[in-house]
Amino acid sequence: MNLEGHYAFGNLLLEWLDSFKEWRGWSNSGGRSSKVLLDQLDALVGAVSAAFESGTTEAVDTFCEQWQDDSARRNAQTGMLRERLLATEQGAARQRRADQTSRALIGRALQGRKLPQPILYFIFDHWQGLLKQAVWDAGINGETCRHGSKLLEWLVWVSDPSLSDKDRDRLYHVGEQLGDRLTDVWNRVFDYPLTPNALAGIGTVLMSRLRGDTPELVDAFSKTESYPWSSVWLGFETIPAVDFQPCEGRWFVKGEGADEQRRYFFALLEDTNEILWTNGAGVKLGLQPWPEFCQAQTAGTIRPLPALKLFGEVLEETASVLAAAWEKQRKQREKAAAEAKARAEALRKEKEAAEHLRRKQEAARKAELERQRQELESQRLADEKAEQERLYNEKIRLAQGQVDEISLGGWIVVKSQQPETEDTRLKLAVRTNASRKLIFVDRLGLNRKEYLEEELVLGLVEERIRILGGAAEFDDTLSRVVGRIRVGRN
């Protein structure tokens, strides 16, 4: 491209690249049609490698020619498949419409009715087929279909007493002509006569009705057997061509992510207003009613593929954008290089000044850290000393409170200094407020012991002395009482 420009790409290569538009509906579904493209792309890798080895484009050109030949043969085959599929589906759609319309005519006429069983046999076994064939031949508005539908209504009217008993004269008139008219319409549709057995049951019912009898009636639609029909087919209208023709021949995408599927809008079957979806190669993917397709487009679950863009246009735009970007980047690099050189010199000087300042600041920082460390250590020691003093003062206060609260007869325990000697219990015998002296004795009033308040408080703080509470006094009294009782018993 640098030496020859766009002439570096031959027409054969460009035509091959543009031919990829026929694969825009491709998806890796794992089927045979998916594998064809993957195999061809694998062969392309070998052709490109051979071109690089030989230094010529001959291998790639040969590959492109074979690709185009295969594409032409494949398109000829798929063209026949498309025509055959369209003819088949149009015939099936026409048959579905005829069947559904005949069922709708019968469903409308028999809904909620009770009729004689022979009449029902005739309608379902013979007349439904006639209506279906009449719709197939000329549609629901054809003369034969209108006559057939009218005779169906007369059959119901004659055989239902709730309808025809109110007009006996008309019953006679219709009953006399009904058999001939059924036969006449039948002969218009089919080239074989209606069998006598088919009309025998109707004749029996008509004779019974003309005599004024009421035949045995049964539900037209059995509760155990369903007869699906829809009145939509009676007012069926084809979709205007202006609505669906813009969609025909276009690719659409259904689903998201791993569930995404590309499908080709092959044709609208006008007999049923159904879209025939294919894979673009004449293989049917399914049918979809037109209203459902419109709702899916509105909801965004089905969306068209964007318009095609030829490879040459993409290449030209890409090359132009890349060239403009390269020129812009070249100028930016030159400007950036000059600016970088100036910045480098300024940065060198700034770096030297910054390094000098950094060393100075680092020395100041270390000195400040040392000062702060010493301050923190001094503060820690002062805090510990203050806390110890606070705790000691708190103990003094608590001990002073205990000493102030002890009353005459209160007990204290003096801890023994010798491990083998028991602690001594003493009772407060005398308390002199003037000298702040407390005199304690043992249980027998002997072993007198004197304490100043300050000594007692200090003993409590140092845990050499313990003041007994009420519970301990009670236990002591209880022990003395129990001891006296035992002495008395002995």
Secondary structure, 3 states (H helix, E strand, C coil): CCCCHHHHCCHHHHHHHHHHHHHCCCCCCCCHHHHHHHHHHHHHHHHHHHHHHHCCCHHHHHHHHHHHHHHHHHHHHHHHHHHHHHHHHHHHHHHHHHHHHHHHHHHHHHCCCEECHHHHHHHHHHHHHHHHHHHHHHCCCCHHHHHHHHHHHHHHHHHCHHHHCCCHHHHHHHHHHHHHHHHHHHHHHCCCCCCHHHHHHHHHHHHHHHCCCCCCCEECCCCCCCCCCCHHHHHCCCCCHHHHCCCCCCEEEECCHHHCEEEEEEEEECCCCEEEEECCCCCEEEEEEHHHHHHHHHHCCEEECCCCCCHHHHHHHHHHHHHHHHHHHHHHHHHHHHHHHHHHHHHHHHHHHHHHHHHHHHHHHHHHHHHHHHHHHHHHHHHHHHHHHHHHHHHHHHHHHHHHHCCCCCEEEECCCCCCCCCEEEEEEEEECCCCEEEEECCCCCCCEEEEHHHHHHHHHCCCEEECCHHHHHHHHHHHHHHHHHHHHC
